[in-house]
């Protein structure tokens, strides 16, 4: 991965996160202040990178997807019909980009080579190191179909309401609830199967 | 995989107090919440510098923010002709009649694209599209006689253009008379209107 940069320093992140509302920043960018787009990047890239990483199972692929999405968002910022819901719009673009990446792999599932190794089945949950617990959950997430993985991540990792998830995915709320419910069932089953 | 108790789903959806769950469901609730927290860490990387470099390298969208620059650029592009039908039958018939006339002195001006929309009661209507980088405030429609029919002329280059009407500065509306539409690429099944401008040499 050639273009990965260091994460922003905490002070910088705080400064940009405490700044003007999205609507004002969007207006500045549309008014010709392209540098102001950096404020929006710093504000939303941690969540977008987290979301894309969980969707693609690979930080490098996630970085590519997020970078492409942010450039696309900049180019089409005037098409953002409701800047007050900029976060949903950015997640929607990133979700679409992740789906494109997955489609190029000819499968909706994350390749097992991308997922961390399985924990030893003889262990109990409490016996596992935190890194092993993380690896186990990542692998269980990776085994989910993309739509269910996306629904679970938006709900439980990004903490979105079903209304915002609908804005991000374009799916109806009952459909999203069903996907989240099925994802929970699959995850719980996977966790109980591996760690008893 | 078997269905999990609906009470657990309700608790996870915030519709039920987890403390009211039986012990086994409470444990399952805690396990799922803990699993989500385990993968909630923020990756220690940033694409900010990469994205800003790309933007600075090709700041086309920002440049498009100046109406004067856009106008100058449009005037420098190849001249084409396209006329659009009107919203109302009468105006559509009138425009159709104009389309049938041969170009010449007194005829329609080559290079002009006419946008027409019926928006009674609207305070403002403008067109944004791929031809002006979706910039607001670049091409306003007028309704001088207050009949609800808004129109504007623009010179567009040959090719395919996506566009939308923006009504009262906030409502994005596809052109019902466009005839062709394409997905806007941002999910939700939203569509942009499609306008195809033929090269001047191909005009009848």
Interface residues (C-beta under 8 A of the other chain):
Chain A: X3 X4 X5 X6 X7 X8 X29 X30 X31 X32 X33 X34 X35 X37 X38 X41 X42 X45 X46 X47 X49 X50 X53 X54 X59 X62 X63 X66 X67 X70 X71 X74 X75 X76 X77 X78 X79 X81 X89 X92 X93 X95 X96 X125 X130 X133 X134 X137 X138 X140 X141 X152 X153 X156 X157 X167 X168 X169 X170 X177 X180 X181 X184 X185 X186 X187 X188 X189 X191
Chain B: X1 X2 X3 X4 X8 X9 X12 X13 X28 X31 X32 X33 X35 X36 X38 X39 X40 X41 X42 X43 X44 X45 X46 X47 X48 X49 X50 X51 X52 X54 X55 X56 X59 X60 X61 X62 X63 X65 X66 X128 X133 X134 X135 X136 X170 X172 X184 X185 X186 X187 X188 X189
